[in-house]
Amino acid sequence: MSEQLDTTPLYAFRVHWIKGLVRPVRWIGQKLVVFRTKVIFQTGIFSREERIIPISKITDIRVSKGCAAGVLGYGNLYIETAGSSGTEIEVLDIANPDYARDLIVHLVDQSES
């Protein structure tokens, strides 16, 4: 049962389509997938780069939004981990950044108890 929980994503976040029209090469290839035990961030279209971070290592999550972001529902999500000197994952122009933050914070709280 626990193996099935770890292989089924809770949510997959993609970047906002409006920004993708402006700079498609940078944003189309971004994807953030949240599992119960890990977060996977994938970038790239032709060559893929993937970062996997265990939920238990996440120490800080920030969301920033511009003026239009509140209306259109997108923003930037920054994830920091224990032992890193700065931001480990930077997801620009993600749809529903508040939901992504709240989901990850909930999973971090569950892993601590």
N, C-alpha and C positions, 0 to 999 in steps of 0.2 A: 504494500500500500504506500509506504513512504517513497519508494522509487517512482511510482506513478505521480505523486505530488510534485516531485522534483523535475519531472520531464514535461509537465503540463504548464504552459505559461498562464499566469494570472491575467496579464494584460500586455499587449504590444503597442507601444506608442510610436507614432510616426511624426515627422516634422510637418509644419503647417504648409498647405499647398500654395498659399499666396507667396510666401518667401521662395518656394521651389520654382515659381515662374520667373523670379528675378535672378536667382543664382542657382540654376538647376544642378550643376555639377557638384556643388558643395553639399546641398541639402537633400537631394533625392535619395542618396545612398545611406542616410542615417536611420537607425532603428534601435529603440530601447525596448528590451523584453524583460519583464519582471516575473521571476519565479518565486516560490516560497523560500528558497534557500540561497538564491543568487540573482544578480542583475547582469544582463548581457547587453553590451553596447556595440553595435556593428556599424562600421562606416565603409564607404567606398562603393563604386559601381562596377568597375572592371577588376580592381584588386581589392579584396576585402580585408579589413582589419577588425579584430574582435577583442573586446576586453570583457573578462568575466570577474565579477567582484562578489565574494560571499556577503550575504546580508549581515552576518555577524561582524564584519570589518568596517561597515559604514559608520562614520562618526558625525557627519554633518551633511545636510541637504539644504540647498538654497534655491529659491525661485526668484527671477527678476522679470519684470514686464515693462514694456513701454506704454505710451498713451493708447495706441491702437490695440495693443495686446489685450487689454481688459474687455474691449468691445468684441474683438475677433476670437478671443479664447486661446491665445498662444503666448508663449514666453520662453525663457531660458531656464534650464535645470542644471544645477551644479552639484556633484556628489564628491565628497571627500572621504578618505578612508584613514584608518589608523596606520601610522607609519609613513604616510605620504607627506611630502613637503607642501603640496598645493592641491589643486582640484584634480581629481583622478578622472572623472567623466564630466564633460561639458556638452550638453545636448542643446543646441541652438534651435529656437523656433519650434518647440515641441507643442503639439496640441494637448490641452488639458494639463498644464504643468502642476497645478495645485493637486489634482487627483493623483498624479504620479508621485508627488512628494508625500501626500497623505498615505498612500498605499505602502510606500517603502518605509515610512516612519512606523506604521502599524506592524509591518513584518519585523523591523528591527526591535520594537518593543516585545513582540512575541518571542524572538530568539533570545532575549535577555532573561526572560522569566522561565 
